[in-house]
Amino acid sequence: MRQLYLCGILQGNSCCSPRAFTAEEREAARKECLEAAKMGENGNANNGQQMENGGGAGDDEDDALSDEQYGYPKAESDKWVSCIRVLDPRTGNTTCLLELQENEAAFSLCTVNFHDKEYGTLLAVGTAKGLQFWPKRSLAAGFIHIYRFVEEGKSLELVHKTQVEGVPLTLCQFQGRLLAGIGSVLRLYDLGKRRLLRKCENKLFPNTIVSMHTYRDRIYVGDIQESFHYCKYRRDENQLYIFADDSVPRWLTASHHIDFDTMAGADKFGNIYFVRLPQDLSDEIEEDPTGGKIKWEQGKLNGAPNKMEEIVQFHVGDVVTCLQKASLIPGGGECVIYGTVMGSLGALLPFNSREDVDFFSHLEMHMRQEHPPLCGRDHMAFRSAYFPVKDVIDGDLCEQFPTLPPDLQRKIADELDRTPGEILKKLEDVRNKII
């Protein structure tokens, strides 16, 4: 059987009218927009209309402005249009386009394989109905839709949908069940005949859950305002426990799971950071047979009983929207790729030897002294704009070494006991490990 690789894409827009918008309503909205736009400084009602169409008032009455050119009429702030698109990445063709009805907007999706193998792989989609952000955040209801793939995965069929009390901003498969972050509640669902069945939940998260990653029986939860929380699921008790969190509040914009104890995150102020649970604490939690330490230990700073350590901190200067661990070339080193809201891409590459760390640390130090920024701002102060930079060497600064005058290159190379050619070769080797 030929295996298909398909992409699921969620699309949505607020303040938009659905396609069932009547012609009368469209005409009324069009006239309202025209009346608001054609009033010039002199109060000439026809001035803007004549400038737009280049004709008289009589011609304008007959010409309808196309929605494709001038945009669709804006609706109320709680009106949404949204759809689920199944895309074949090899051909770029859409195999299924499912439009959500009743003013619903989709916010999260994931594939899940429940213990019940009747349907195989299912698609879970989290939606909200009538969501409004201003003047006060409100919604009519939240839903989790369960779809199954038909026609060899090229189309979707609704199995059922379950109403929830908040917006399901993140969904994730976990041990044959569905894990959902609904507002500040972490909840575990199983598949039922007519709806999802609630199995257990944890309501102790401070704000809103925006990301989730799982590995074995651990759940790594990202809070929108309070960074990461490490949770553990005990199957014998059917309970979710928070056993560690971050001591620094972070407005999370992106997250990625690195290893069993380490998470990478980015906040809305342009910082990338890594947090890690100390090894002795991790071993102690895993070796606890009864789970009593997690259950009864007192919390610290109104939070979890254990705190994670920050091992990496770096200020990018732009809001990071995504993080991904990948290797871009065959046989190349694995690095963390990040993308920003302004469209730039960057990579964080771990060093394999202490010799490389010492070399590039000294090169960065000399570059700070000999090649200060054009505007005169201190480089260290910029990379430490919100938190002190920690265990990250600025590759952008080191890459400016070839642009220095030859005599300055020789001066820095002599202080490093190298030749300029050797320094250039080192920079090229690191670059070739990424791209």
Buried (B, 14 or more C-beta within 10 A) or exposed (E): EEEEEBEBEBBBEBBBBBEEBEEEEBEEBBEEBBEEEBEEEEEEEEBBBBEBEEEEEEEBEEEEBEEEEEEBBBBEEBBBBBBBBBBBEEEEEEBBBBEBEEBBBBBBBBEBBBEEEEBEEBBBBBBBBBBBEEEEEEBEBBBBBBBBBEEEBBBBEEBBBBEBEBBBBBBBBBEEBBBBBBBBBBBBBBBBEEBBBBEBBBEBBBBBBBBBBBEEEBBBBBBBBBBBBBBBBBEEEEBBBBBBBBBBEBBBBBBBBBEEBBBBBBBBBBBBBBBBBBEEBBEBBEEBEEBEBBBEEEEEEEBBBBBBBBEBBBBBBBBBBBBEBEEEEEEBBEBBBBBBEEEEEBBBBEBEEEEBEEBBEBBBBBBBEBBEEEEEEEBEEBBBBEBEBBEBBBBEBBEEBEEBEEEBBEBBBEEBEBEBEEBBEBBEEBEEBBE
